[in-house]
Amino acid sequence: MFIYPGMTASSLHTSYSASGFGQSLGLGSRQALIMVDFARAYFEANSPLFANADGVRQAAVKLLSEARARRLPVIHTRVAYDPTGRNGGVFYRKIGALAVFQEGSALGEFAEDLEPIANEQVVTKQYASAFFGTSLASLLTSQGIDCVLIAGMSTSGCVRATGVDAIQHGFIPVIVQDCVGDRDEAPHRASLFDLAAKYADVRTSEDIFSCL
């Protein structure tokens, strides 16, 4: 089971492991990298979604470069709403900060050095999961992908939702630990623990690429 930095072998974690949680799923036979919502909104201090996570962005730049060098399929996701936000439904109403993703907003653009290149797919979404209401599952299936490496923002939101939906669609989800971030450490750590226990493997980029 994934243990985040500073975690001790408490009765909770012992209990989870003893009950069979946290089994490793491996890396499958063909992997794709999903770059979830690496928008400027998470990295610019004037944004309501600012996460102060430039270290995550820098790690993600290296991850993306390595994936491209290894010719892994890369899929980027972005969030976009019409000016009314109606295509975001109740979710848009719940989180006022999502207004930064209205079409045309500079904060909705891809973060520096994480922009897609010509041969990479971009999936536009309105909800947390990259799978919900999109063609992502069929896109992966058509390429014979059985494992998705998931990086992005934020850990407790769109990354978590994408990991949960990935396993429910039959893909092995691997959360790239050093390439996901959140606006606060507490939900970040709690989400990684929960994902590793029930829905995904959580591994560093170095560990992943050493095994591919």
Backbone as a chain_set.jsonl record, in Angstrom:
{"seq": "MFIYPGMTASSLHTSYSASGFGQSLGLGSRQALIMVDFARAYFEANSPLFANADGVRQAAVKLLSEARARRLPVIHTRVAYDPTGRNGGVFYRKIGALAVFQEGSALGEFAEDLEPIANEQVVTKQYASAFFGTSLASLLTSQGIDCVLIAGMSTSGCVRATGVDAIQHGFIPVIVQDCVGDRDEAPHRASLFDLAAKYADVRTSEDIFSCL", "coords": {"N": [[0.844, -1.198, 0.0], [0.46, 2.257, -0.764], [2.357, 4.632, 1.002], [2.313, 7.795, 2.236], [4.698, 10.512, 2.55], [5.909, 10.843, 5.843], [3.896, 9.415, 6.996], [2.888, 7.047, 9.457], [2.971, 3.609, 10.553], [0.164, 3.129, 11.452], [-2.714, 1.854, 13.285], [-4.863, 2.087, 11.578], [-3.796, 1.908, 8.945], [-2.584, -0.556, 9.07], [-4.814, -2.12, 9.46], [-6.196, -1.699, 7.023], [-4.432, -2.899, 5.172], [-4.375, -5.528, 6.138], [-6.935, -6.265, 5.611], [-6.992, -6.573, 2.941], [-6.871, -4.395, 1.24], [-5.291, -2.13, -1.108], [-3.864, -3.61, -3.042], [-1.407, -4.239, -5.559], [-1.678, -3.284, -8.973], [-0.05, -3.335, -11.142], [1.455, -2.439, -14.354], [0.192, -3.031, -16.688], [-0.056, -3.845, -20.239], [0.071, -1.995, -22.267], [0.524, 1.419, -22.161], [-0.846, 4.689, -21.549], [-0.44, 8.22, -21.191], [-2.235, 10.429, -19.227], [-2.803, 13.74, -19.002], [-4.124, 15.662, -16.754], [-5.98, 18.481, -16.784], [-3.945, 20.549, -16.657], [-3.898, 23.499, -16.204], [-3.375, 27.064, -16.44], [-4.708, 28.249, -14.371], [-4.169, 26.94, -11.982], [-1.631, 27.654, -11.32], [-1.096, 30.342, -11.229], [-0.909, 33.179, -9.232], [-3.009, 34.997, -9.022], [-5.302, 33.618, -9.382], [-8.385, 32.044, -8.339], [-8.104, 29.369, -7.98], [-5.514, 28.863, -7.394], [-2.724, 26.882, -6.578], [-0.154, 26.928, -5.652], [1.911, 25.253, -6.65], [4.246, 24.916, -8.235], [6.373, 23.185, -8.285], [5.177, 20.753, -8.859], [4.314, 21.279, -11.449], [6.821, 21.53, -12.751], [7.832, 18.936, -12.393], [5.946, 17.588, -13.883], [6.489, 18.528, -16.431], [8.908, 17.233, -16.968], [7.986, 14.598, -16.847], [6.206, 14.552, -19.032], [7.994, 15.009, -21.128], [9.56, 12.685, -20.984], [7.623, 10.73, -21.511], [6.956, 11.393, -24.133], [9.437, 10.907, -25.366], [9.525, 8.172, -25.135], [7.517, 7.485, -26.761], [4.911, 7.141, -25.816], [1.356, 7.157, -25.957], [-0.193, 10.29, -25.493], [-2.585, 12.109, -23.755], [-4.305, 15.053, -23.267], [-6.319, 16.872, -20.962], [-8.801, 19.412, -20.769], [-10.768, 21.991, -19.233], [-13.765, 23.556, -20.129], [-16.234, 26.039, -20.357], [-19.366, 27.404, -21.512], [-20.333, 30.916, -21.835], [-22.459, 31.228, -20.035], [-22.256, 29.123, -18.31], [-24.009, 27.05, -18.227], [-23.592, 24.578, -19.434], [-22.108, 23.301, -17.591], [-23.757, 22.535, -15.621], [-25.041, 21.505, -12.418], [-22.644, 21.154, -11.122], [-21.091, 23.336, -11.91], [-22.52, 25.337, -10.668], [-22.044, 24.669, -8.021], [-19.331, 25.207, -7.53], [-17.964, 28.16, -7.53], [-15.518, 29.083, -8.441], [-15.023, 27.824, -10.821], [-15.653, 29.45, -12.887], [-13.397, 30.523, -13.998], [-12.79, 28.936, -16.091], [-14.321, 29.565, -18.256], [-14.846, 29.786, -21.766], [-12.252, 31.377, -23.535], [-10.968, 32.513, -21.385], [-7.867, 33.421, -20.018], [-6.773, 32.038, -17.897], [-7.684, 29.503, -18.243], [-6.094, 28.38, -20.134], [-3.446, 26.132, -21.217], [-0.825, 25.306, -18.917], [2.48, 26.718, -18.669], [4.899, 25.221, -20.734], [3.546, 22.848, -20.792], [1.881, 22.478, -22.852], [-0.121, 20.877, -25.365], [1.203, 19.0, -28.163], [1.28, 18.612, -31.768], [0.521, 15.916, -32.414], [-0.918, 14.968, -30.273], [-3.792, 14.091, -28.397], [-6.556, 16.121, -27.326], [-8.873, 16.347, -24.819], [-11.887, 17.792, -24.095], [-13.695, 18.794, -21.288], [-16.422, 19.092, -18.89], [-16.875, 18.323, -16.342], [-15.67, 16.682, -13.304], [-14.344, 14.121, -13.719], [-12.246, 12.839, -16.296], [-13.395, 11.034, -17.93], [-16.153, 11.302, -17.859], [-18.88, 12.066, -19.834], [-17.303, 12.315, -22.114], [-15.224, 11.192, -24.905], [-13.147, 9.663, -24.025], [-12.78, 6.979, -23.011], [-13.368, 5.321, -25.246], [-11.449, 6.268, -26.984], [-9.058, 5.419, -25.743], [-9.468, 2.621, -25.728], [-9.551, 2.056, -28.469], [-6.924, 2.245, -29.135], [-5.752, 0.149, -27.906], [-5.03, 0.466, -25.262], [-4.404, -0.43, -21.901], [-3.657, 0.535, -19.486], [-3.503, 3.507, -17.61], [-1.512, 6.282, -17.007], [-1.722, 8.751, -14.707], [-1.528, 12.151, -14.354], [-1.754, 15.457, -12.906], [-4.051, 18.131, -11.98], [-6.772, 18.806, -9.759], [-5.476, 16.85, -7.02], [-7.45, 15.918, -5.2], [-9.714, 16.382, -6.619], [-10.249, 16.461, -9.843], [-8.224, 14.635, -10.589], [-8.567, 12.498, -8.78], [-11.242, 11.764, -9.402], [-10.928, 10.977, -12.061], [-9.183, 8.806, -11.777], [-10.818, 6.992, -10.331], [-12.928, 6.601, -12.168], [-11.456, 5.505, -14.255], [-10.714, 2.901, -13.393], [-13.229, 1.845, -13.19], [-13.96, 1.729, -15.808], [-12.404, -0.285, -16.681], [-9.676, 0.07, -17.007], [-6.253, 0.074, -15.885], [-5.426, 2.214, -13.372], [-2.788, 4.42, -12.72], [-1.548, 6.601, -10.522], [0.562, 9.305, -10.835], [2.661, 10.111, -8.52], [4.432, 12.321, -7.92], [3.616, 14.162, -9.7], [1.114, 15.232, -9.343], [-1.086, 17.551, -7.772], [-2.504, 19.775, -5.245], [-4.634, 22.274, -3.691], [-4.219, 22.277, -1.025], [-2.373, 20.5, 1.442], [-3.58, 18.562, 3.065], [-6.101, 17.467, 1.854], [-4.832, 16.526, -0.415], [-3.033, 14.489, 0.49], [-4.853, 12.771, 1.797], [-6.447, 11.986, -0.344], [-4.618, 10.635, -2.009], [-4.02, 8.479, -0.337], [-6.545, 7.211, -0.192], [-7.061, 6.628, -2.901], [-4.912, 4.848, -3.44], [-5.558, 2.788, -1.724], [-7.98, 1.769, -2.693], [-8.562, 2.218, -5.476], [-6.472, 2.642, -7.333], [-2.991, 2.39, -8.364], [-0.336, 4.113, -6.78], [2.453, 5.736, -7.714], [5.827, 6.908, -8.081], [7.16, 8.956, -10.744], [9.746, 8.217, -11.469], [9.897, 5.579, -10.523], [7.9, 4.376, -12.095], [8.875, 4.664, -14.785], [11.203, 3.241, -14.608], [10.333, 0.711, -14.716], [9.205, 0.295, -17.147]], "CA": [[0.0, 0.0, 0.0], [1.173, 3.534, -0.791], [2.508, 5.359, 2.27], [2.796, 9.128, 1.913], [5.791, 10.936, 3.437], [5.531, 11.183, 7.202], [2.869, 8.504, 7.514], [3.378, 5.961, 10.297], [2.21, 2.359, 10.43], [-0.888, 3.187, 12.46], [-3.676, 0.748, 13.246], [-5.702, 2.264, 10.393], [-3.133, 1.395, 7.758], [-2.423, -1.989, 9.288], [-6.138, -2.706, 9.241], [-6.48, -1.676, 5.584], [-3.608, -3.917, 4.511], [-4.806, -6.848, 6.594], [-8.241, -6.54, 5.01], [-6.825, -6.81, 1.513], [-6.822, -3.178, 0.442], [-3.987, -1.657, -1.562], [-3.147, -4.552, -3.893], [-0.806, -3.631, -6.746], [-2.288, -3.675, -10.243], [0.967, -3.386, -12.181], [1.444, -1.404, -15.386], [-0.474, -3.492, -17.888], [0.757, -4.164, -21.406], [0.222, -0.787, -23.097], [0.205, 2.549, -21.295], [-1.003, 6.047, -22.069], [-0.336, 9.267, -20.177], [-3.317, 11.401, -19.22], [-2.416, 14.985, -18.34], [-5.437, 16.164, -16.362], [-6.264, 19.883, -16.422], [-2.782, 21.365, -16.304], [-4.26, 24.848, -16.63], [-2.71, 28.182, -15.763], [-5.497, 28.6, -13.18], [-3.597, 26.328, -10.774], [-0.239, 28.055, -11.126], [-0.983, 31.795, -11.207], [-1.328, 33.616, -7.899], [-4.242, 35.789, -9.062], [-6.418, 32.714, -9.663], [-9.029, 31.461, -7.157], [-7.722, 27.96, -7.894], [-4.071, 28.792, -7.231], [-2.313, 25.778, -5.711], [1.246, 27.101, -5.232], [2.456, 23.92, -6.924], [5.115, 24.961, -9.406], [7.195, 21.973, -8.285], [4.397, 19.74, -9.576], [4.388, 21.627, -12.877], [8.154, 21.197, -13.256], [7.911, 17.474, -12.467], [5.089, 17.166, -14.986], [7.215, 18.83, -17.672], [9.849, 16.123, -17.156], [7.171, 13.418, -17.14], [5.712, 14.667, -20.403], [9.143, 14.838, -22.021], [9.928, 11.262, -20.975], [6.563, 9.989, -22.204], [7.13, 11.649, -25.567], [10.645, 10.215, -25.815], [9.206, 6.741, -25.19], [6.415, 7.374, -27.718], [3.649, 6.763, -25.193], [0.239, 8.047, -26.293], [-0.43, 11.337, -24.5], [-3.891, 12.753, -23.872], [-4.463, 16.19, -22.376], [-7.689, 17.302, -20.746], [-9.028, 20.822, -20.441], [-12.133, 22.311, -18.837], [-14.257, 24.734, -20.836], [-17.661, 26.309, -20.205], [-19.89, 28.534, -22.271], [-20.392, 32.108, -20.97], [-23.49, 31.107, -19.001], [-21.936, 28.019, -17.412], [-25.08, 26.05, -18.186], [-23.103, 23.246, -19.81], [-21.481, 22.718, -16.409], [-24.812, 22.042, -14.753], [-25.005, 21.724, -10.972], [-21.234, 21.225, -10.729], [-20.675, 24.732, -12.098], [-23.18, 26.103, -9.62], [-21.456, 24.302, -6.737], [-17.984, 25.756, -7.362], [-17.901, 29.437, -8.226], [-14.201, 29.291, -9.05], [-14.983, 27.228, -12.158], [-15.841, 30.508, -13.883], [-12.118, 30.805, -14.664], [-12.68, 28.068, -17.254], [-15.163, 29.988, -19.37], [-14.088, 29.895, -23.014], [-11.593, 32.656, -23.733], [-10.231, 32.933, -20.197], [-6.44, 33.093, -20.07], [-6.468, 31.068, -16.845], [-8.052, 28.177, -18.722], [-5.095, 27.896, -21.088], [-2.487, 25.171, -20.675], [0.294, 25.881, -18.183], [3.73, 26.857, -19.409], [5.683, 24.02, -21.064], [2.698, 21.661, -20.741], [0.944, 22.574, -23.958], [-0.117, 19.722, -26.279], [1.82, 19.16, -29.476], [0.369, 18.316, -32.876], [0.014, 14.539, -32.494], [-1.505, 14.578, -28.991], [-5.223, 14.333, -28.292], [-7.059, 17.0, -26.271], [-10.249, 16.037, -24.452], [-12.516, 18.901, -23.39], [-14.687, 18.278, -20.35], [-17.089, 20.052, -18.018], [-17.021, 17.76, -15.0], [-14.404, 16.313, -12.674], [-13.694, 12.986, -14.361], [-11.915, 12.951, -17.711], [-14.208, 10.066, -18.655], [-17.579, 11.609, -17.835], [-19.374, 12.874, -20.937], [-16.273, 12.477, -23.147], [-14.908, 9.996, -25.697], [-11.845, 9.175, -23.573], [-12.72, 5.523, -22.905], [-13.284, 4.725, -26.578], [-10.152, 6.671, -27.532], [-8.062, 4.515, -25.178], [-9.743, 1.256, -26.186], [-9.214, 1.946, -29.89], [-5.464, 2.154, -29.258], [-5.288, -1.018, -27.166], [-4.486, 0.89, -23.969], [-5.023, -1.068, -20.733], [-3.149, 1.19, -18.27], [-3.371, 4.953, -17.775], [-0.694, 7.02, -16.062], [-2.515, 9.954, -14.494], [-0.903, 13.304, -13.713], [-2.624, 16.605, -13.078], [-4.598, 18.957, -10.918], [-6.132, 18.671, -8.471], [-5.49, 15.474, -6.542], [-8.713, 15.57, -4.55], [-10.816, 16.661, -7.515], [-10.29, 15.829, -11.162], [-7.328, 13.473, -10.614], [-9.241, 11.41, -8.066], [-12.407, 11.335, -10.17], [-10.447, 10.281, -13.255], [-8.68, 7.508, -11.339], [-11.953, 6.13, -9.986], [-13.626, 6.228, -13.396], [-10.584, 4.656, -15.07], [-10.827, 1.507, -12.972], [-14.601, 1.42, -13.476], [-14.013, 1.466, -17.245], [-11.569, -1.439, -16.978], [-8.269, 0.436, -17.201], [-5.427, 0.128, -14.681], [-5.018, 3.592, -13.128], [-1.567, 4.647, -11.951], [-1.398, 8.018, -10.208], [1.977, 9.673, -10.79], [2.665, 10.799, -7.225], [5.151, 13.591, -7.915], [3.069, 15.004, -10.776], [-0.24, 15.646, -9.008], [-1.05, 18.531, -6.693], [-3.775, 20.281, -4.748], [-4.521, 23.582, -3.051], [-3.86, 22.072, 0.374], [-1.708, 19.21, 1.629], [-4.449, 17.581, 3.723], [-6.874, 16.699, 0.882], [-3.892, 15.859, -1.322], [-2.571, 13.247, 1.109], [-5.994, 11.891, 2.033], [-6.886, 11.444, -1.63], [-3.644, 9.639, -2.444], [-4.218, 7.288, 0.489], [-7.785, 6.551, -0.583], [-6.858, 6.074, -4.24], [-4.021, 3.694, -3.354], [-6.225, 1.71, -0.999], [-9.177, 1.219, -3.327], [-8.866, 2.47, -6.878], [-5.342, 2.879, -8.237], [-1.641, 2.353, -7.819], [0.281, 5.436, -6.662], [3.88, 5.491, -7.885], [6.572, 8.053, -8.59], [7.509, 8.862, -12.164], [11.0, 7.457, -11.574], [9.571, 4.164, -10.356], [7.141, 3.923, -13.261], [9.689, 4.537, -15.989], [12.213, 2.201, -14.397], [9.677, -0.579, -14.933], [8.665, 0.232, -18.515]], "C": [[0.878, 1.247, 0.0], [1.202, 4.17, 0.602], [3.054, 6.736, 1.94], [3.849, 9.553, 2.925], [5.28, 11.355, 4.814], [4.484, 10.277, 7.805], [3.525, 7.411, 8.356], [2.482, 4.748, 10.121], [1.163, 2.283, 11.538], [-1.827, 1.993, 12.32], [-4.579, 0.841, 12.025], [-5.073, 1.617, 9.169], [-2.885, -0.107, 7.873], [-3.73, -2.709, 9.003], [-6.481, -2.767, 7.762], [-5.722, -2.798, 4.877], [-4.067, -5.319, 4.874], [-6.13, -7.253, 5.972], [-8.172, -6.709, 3.503], [-6.854, -5.585, 0.639], [-5.401, -2.916, -0.048], [-3.196, -2.644, -2.389], [-2.6, -3.847, -5.127], [-1.439, -4.177, -8.011], [-1.267, -3.793, -11.371], [0.784, -2.282, -13.208], [0.823, -1.87, -16.693], [0.488, -3.787, -19.022], [0.969, -2.98, -22.338], [-0.317, 0.406, -22.317], [-0.039, 3.829, -22.115], [-0.881, 7.015, -20.902], [-1.509, 10.219, -20.322], [-2.88, 12.594, -18.376], [-3.708, 15.74, -18.012], [-5.376, 17.646, -15.97], [-5.048, 20.668, -15.948], [-2.991, 22.781, -16.851], [-3.503, 25.906, -15.836], [-3.42, 28.555, -14.466], [-4.899, 28.053, -11.891], [-2.215, 26.871, -10.424], [-0.037, 29.571, -11.1], [-1.641, 32.344, -9.949], [-2.627, 34.415, -7.89], [-5.483, 34.931, -9.301], [-7.049, 32.198, -8.375], [-8.702, 29.986, -6.97], [-6.224, 27.776, -7.666], [-3.672, 27.749, -6.192], [-0.877, 25.908, -5.223], [2.023, 25.797, -5.434], [3.373, 23.923, -8.142], [6.054, 23.756, -9.458], [6.5, 20.829, -9.005], [4.465, 20.013, -11.079], [5.742, 21.23, -13.465], [8.334, 19.681, -13.384], [7.092, 16.953, -13.639], [5.731, 17.45, -16.343], [8.194, 17.701, -17.982], [9.111, 14.837, -17.514], [6.712, 13.423, -18.592], [6.832, 14.456, -21.412], [9.547, 13.37, -22.125], [8.889, 10.427, -21.715], [6.674, 10.174, -23.712], [8.339, 10.919, -26.119], [10.402, 8.72, -25.973], [8.033, 6.447, -26.121], [5.137, 6.8, -27.091], [2.546, 7.681, -25.718], [0.0, 9.033, -25.155], [-1.776, 11.998, -24.792], [-3.973, 13.855, -22.827], [-5.946, 16.457, -22.161], [-7.714, 18.785, -20.394], [-10.493, 20.978, -20.044], [-12.559, 23.563, -19.571], [-15.771, 24.832, -20.686], [-18.08, 27.436, -21.139], [-20.063, 29.73, -21.319], [-21.43, 32.038, -19.863], [-23.149, 30.059, -17.959], [-22.977, 26.927, -17.387], [-24.609, 24.657, -18.571], [-22.296, 22.59, -18.698], [-22.48, 22.266, -15.368], [-24.655, 22.419, -13.285], [-23.568, 21.849, -10.47], [-20.73, 22.66, -10.828], [-21.287, 25.626, -11.035], [-22.538, 25.875, -8.254], [-20.14, 25.028, -6.472], [-17.853, 27.025, -8.188], [-16.593, 29.668, -8.954], [-14.105, 28.706, -10.454], [-15.219, 28.262, -13.254], [-14.536, 30.852, -14.603], [-11.945, 29.956, -15.923], [-13.695, 28.4, -18.344], [-14.299, 30.171, -20.606], [-13.524, 31.304, -23.173], [-10.799, 33.147, -22.547], [-8.771, 32.503, -20.305], [-6.07, 32.047, -19.034], [-6.841, 29.644, -17.252], [-7.065, 27.592, -19.71], [-4.118, 26.941, -20.412], [-1.311, 25.889, -20.012], [1.563, 25.863, -19.031], [4.479, 25.535, -19.516], [4.862, 22.735, -20.977], [1.629, 21.692, -21.831], [1.001, 21.31, -24.83], [0.668, 20.044, -27.549], [0.905, 18.504, -30.507], [-0.241, 16.917, -32.841], [-0.643, 14.074, -31.2], [-2.975, 14.994, -28.907], [-5.528, 15.302, -27.141], [-8.53, 16.682, -26.053], [-10.791, 17.217, -23.645], [-13.657, 18.372, -22.531], [-15.305, 19.409, -19.547], [-17.187, 19.581, -16.572], [-15.682, 17.233, -14.505], [-13.668, 15.203, -13.423], [-13.413, 13.255, -15.834], [-12.731, 11.994, -18.566], [-15.661, 10.503, -18.797], [-17.964, 12.54, -18.989], [-18.369, 13.118, -22.035], [-16.058, 11.148, -23.881], [-13.624, 9.328, -25.222], [-11.764, 7.65, -23.556], [-12.586, 4.864, -24.276], [-11.969, 5.075, -27.265], [-9.045, 5.743, -27.04], [-8.235, 3.094, -25.71], [-9.311, 1.064, -27.631], [-7.717, 1.825, -30.123], [-4.881, 0.984, -28.471], [-4.677, -0.688, -25.828], [-5.181, 0.124, -22.852], [-4.569, -0.447, -19.411], [-2.997, 2.682, -18.535], [-2.535, 5.53, -16.642], [-1.348, 8.391, -15.924], [-1.717, 11.0, -13.726], [-1.881, 14.456, -13.806], [-3.06, 17.294, -11.807], [-6.115, 18.807, -10.903], [-6.327, 17.252, -7.96], [-6.845, 15.056, -5.998], [-9.924, 15.757, -5.45], [-10.754, 15.841, -8.789], [-9.358, 14.623, -11.287], [-8.006, 12.279, -9.96], [-10.415, 10.877, -8.878], [-11.989, 10.553, -11.416], [-9.898, 8.908, -12.899], [-9.792, 6.531, -11.028], [-12.673, 5.675, -11.251], [-12.774, 5.328, -14.286], [-10.753, 3.188, -14.69], [-12.226, 0.975, -13.253], [-14.819, 1.164, -14.966], [-13.078, 0.321, -17.648], [-10.122, -1.142, -17.278], [-7.535, 0.413, -15.859], [-5.011, 1.577, -14.468], [-3.749, 3.636, -12.274], [-1.415, 6.153, -11.758], [0.089, 8.332, -10.073], [2.164, 10.634, -9.617], [3.298, 12.185, -7.254], [4.605, 14.584, -8.938], [1.588, 15.295, -10.585], [-0.163, 16.605, -7.822], [-2.428, 19.055, -6.355], [-3.545, 21.634, -4.09], [-4.143, 23.475, -1.584], [-3.314, 20.653, 0.532], [-2.635, 18.154, 2.209], [-5.321, 16.813, 2.734], [-5.992, 15.967, -0.121], [-3.481, 14.497, -0.753], [-3.717, 12.265, 1.325], [-6.452, 11.237, 0.738], [-5.918, 10.395, -2.157], [-3.792, 8.35, -1.644], [-5.438, 6.508, 0.019], [-7.673, 5.928, -1.967], [-6.017, 4.805, -4.184], [-4.685, 2.509, -2.67], [-7.265, 1.004, -1.848], [-9.218, 1.253, -4.85], [-7.685, 2.497, -7.833], [-4.036, 2.49, -7.565], [-1.137, 3.79, -7.765], [1.789, 5.224, -6.667], [4.553, 6.764, -8.384], [6.881, 7.863, -10.067], [8.783, 8.052, -12.364], [10.737, 5.956, -11.478], [8.848, 3.617, -11.588], [8.042, 3.675, -14.443], [10.821, 3.526, -15.82], [11.651, 0.817, -14.69], [9.119, -0.737, -16.341], [9.765, -0.13, -19.52]], "O": [[1.907, 1.294, 0.674], [0.181, 4.23, 1.287], [4.161, 6.841, 1.411], [3.895, 9.021, 4.034], [4.331, 12.131, 4.924], [4.207, 10.358, 9.002], [4.593, 6.909, 8.006], [1.37, 4.852, 9.602], [1.272, 1.465, 12.451], [-1.742, 1.226, 11.361], [-5.017, -0.177, 11.49], [-5.73, 0.871, 8.444], [-2.97, -0.836, 6.884], [-3.748, -3.773, 8.384], [-7.002, -3.778, 7.29], [-6.294, -3.548, 4.086], [-4.139, -6.197, 4.014], [-6.417, -8.441, 5.823], [-9.19, -6.962, 2.859], [-6.861, -5.703, -0.586], [-4.432, -3.417, 0.523], [-1.97, -2.544, -2.447], [-3.252, -2.96, -5.679], [-1.706, -5.374, -8.119], [-1.591, -4.302, -12.444], [0.059, -1.315, -12.976], [0.918, -1.175, -17.704], [1.688, -3.957, -18.808], [1.927, -2.955, -23.11], [-1.464, 0.405, -21.87], [0.494, 4.005, -23.21], [-1.184, 6.667, -19.761], [-1.754, 10.754, -21.403], [-2.621, 12.46, -17.18], [-4.306, 16.375, -18.881], [-4.791, 18.006, -14.948], [-5.118, 21.377, -14.944], [-2.354, 23.196, -17.819], [-3.055, 25.668, -14.714], [-2.803, 29.116, -13.561], [-5.095, 28.632, -10.823], [-1.687, 26.581, -9.351], [1.095, 30.033, -10.961], [-2.787, 32.015, -9.639], [-3.284, 34.502, -6.853], [-6.59, 35.457, -9.411], [-6.334, 31.937, -7.408], [-8.989, 29.415, -5.918], [-5.719, 26.655, -7.737], [-4.2, 27.725, -5.08], [-0.423, 25.068, -4.446], [2.694, 25.305, -4.527], [3.288, 23.031, -8.986], [6.484, 23.347, -10.536], [7.147, 20.028, -9.68], [4.65, 19.096, -11.878], [5.802, 20.658, -14.553], [8.914, 19.199, -14.357], [7.487, 15.998, -14.308], [5.535, 16.694, -17.295], [8.297, 17.263, -19.128], [9.554, 14.078, -18.376], [6.821, 12.415, -19.291], [6.638, 13.797, -22.433], [9.84, 12.872, -23.212], [9.242, 9.515, -22.463], [6.505, 9.224, -24.476], [8.282, 10.369, -27.219], [10.997, 8.075, -26.837], [7.608, 5.299, -26.253], [4.384, 6.074, -27.74], [2.785, 8.875, -25.905], [-0.007, 8.648, -23.985], [-2.063, 12.39, -25.923], [-3.738, 13.617, -21.642], [-6.745, 16.285, -23.081], [-6.778, 19.325, -19.804], [-11.349, 20.199, -20.464], [-11.803, 24.533, -19.635], [-16.495, 23.851, -20.861], [-17.281, 28.297, -21.507], [-19.949, 29.56, -20.106], [-21.293, 32.722, -18.849], [-23.681, 30.089, -16.849], [-22.858, 25.974, -16.618], [-25.156, 23.662, -18.095], [-21.848, 21.452, -18.843], [-22.106, 21.683, -14.35], [-24.194, 23.512, -12.956], [-23.304, 22.566, -9.505], [-20.029, 23.142, -9.939], [-20.647, 26.562, -10.557], [-22.494, 26.785, -7.426], [-19.856, 25.419, -5.339], [-17.654, 26.969, -9.402], [-16.555, 30.366, -9.967], [-13.194, 29.057, -11.203], [-15.004, 27.973, -14.431], [-14.564, 31.411, -15.699], [-11.057, 30.221, -16.733], [-13.905, 27.602, -19.258], [-13.166, 30.646, -20.52], [-14.227, 32.294, -22.972], [-10.03, 34.1, -22.673], [-8.478, 31.356, -20.642], [-5.157, 31.251, -19.255], [-6.354, 28.684, -16.655], [-7.184, 26.427, -20.088], [-3.979, 26.941, -19.188], [-0.862, 26.936, -20.478], [1.688, 25.09, -19.981], [4.668, 24.826, -18.528], [5.42, 21.642, -21.077], [0.605, 21.015, -21.735], [2.076, 20.738, -25.009], [0.78, 21.202, -27.953], [-0.117, 17.914, -30.158], [-1.406, 16.747, -33.202], [-0.902, 12.88, -31.049], [-3.346, 16.101, -29.296], [-4.845, 15.3, -26.116], [-9.333, 16.738, -26.983], [-10.212, 17.593, -22.626], [-14.487, 17.593, -23.0], [-14.793, 20.528, -19.52], [-17.543, 20.355, -15.684], [-14.675, 17.327, -15.208], [-12.484, 15.345, -13.726], [-14.244, 13.831, -16.535], [-12.761, 12.125, -19.79], [-16.331, 10.116, -19.754], [-17.445, 13.65, -19.107], [-18.548, 14.042, -22.828], [-16.635, 10.123, -23.52], [-13.062, 8.504, -25.944], [-10.782, 7.083, -24.036], [-11.779, 3.95, -24.448], [-11.434, 4.277, -28.036], [-8.19, 5.326, -27.821], [-7.262, 2.446, -26.095], [-8.763, 0.019, -27.981], [-7.284, 1.36, -31.177], [-3.662, 0.841, -28.376], [-3.886, -1.469, -25.3], [-6.408, 0.03, -22.84], [-5.033, -0.847, -18.343], [-2.436, 3.083, -19.555], [-2.815, 5.296, -15.466], [-1.51, 9.108, -16.911], [-1.286, 10.767, -12.596], [-2.75, 14.458, -14.678], [-2.518, 17.074, -10.724], [-6.706, 18.687, -11.976], [-7.225, 16.539, -8.405], [-7.332, 13.966, -6.299], [-11.031, 15.346, -5.102], [-11.155, 14.678, -8.816], [-9.67, 13.682, -12.017], [-8.02, 11.181, -10.516], [-10.565, 9.664, -9.024], [-12.636, 9.57, -11.778], [-10.119, 7.945, -13.633], [-9.723, 5.365, -11.418], [-12.993, 4.495, -11.392], [-13.31, 4.477, -14.997], [-10.916, 2.332, -15.559], [-12.395, -0.214, -13.526], [-15.756, 0.461, -15.345], [-12.974, -0.004, -18.831], [-9.402, -2.018, -17.758], [-8.128, 0.7, -14.819], [-4.303, 2.13, -15.309], [-3.656, 2.973, -11.241], [-1.181, 6.889, -12.716], [0.793, 7.698, -9.287], [1.861, 11.823, -9.719], [2.756, 13.125, -6.673], [5.081, 15.716, -9.028], [0.881, 15.574, -11.553], [0.72, 16.483, -6.972], [-3.396, 18.815, -7.077], [-2.408, 22.083, -3.949], [-3.784, 24.475, -0.963], [-3.741, 19.728, -0.16], [-2.501, 16.973, 1.887], [-5.294, 15.582, 2.762], [-6.365, 14.905, -0.62], [-3.572, 13.478, -1.439], [-3.573, 11.07, 1.069], [-6.806, 10.058, 0.729], [-6.346, 9.374, -2.695], [-3.703, 7.255, -2.201], [-5.377, 5.29, -0.148], [-8.145, 4.812, -2.181], [-6.362, 3.8, -4.806], [-4.405, 1.357, -3.003], [-7.429, -0.212, -1.749], [-9.852, 0.393, -5.46], [-7.881, 2.384, -9.043], [-3.982, 2.288, -6.352], [-1.485, 4.599, -8.626], [2.343, 4.614, -5.752], [3.919, 7.597, -9.033], [6.865, 6.742, -10.576], [8.888, 7.285, -13.321], [11.283, 5.166, -12.248], [9.155, 2.523, -12.061], [7.993, 2.605, -15.05], [11.339, 3.013, -16.811], [12.404, -0.137, -14.888], [8.61, -1.804, -16.686], [9.498, -0.229, -20.718]]}, "num_chains": 1, "name": "protein.A"}
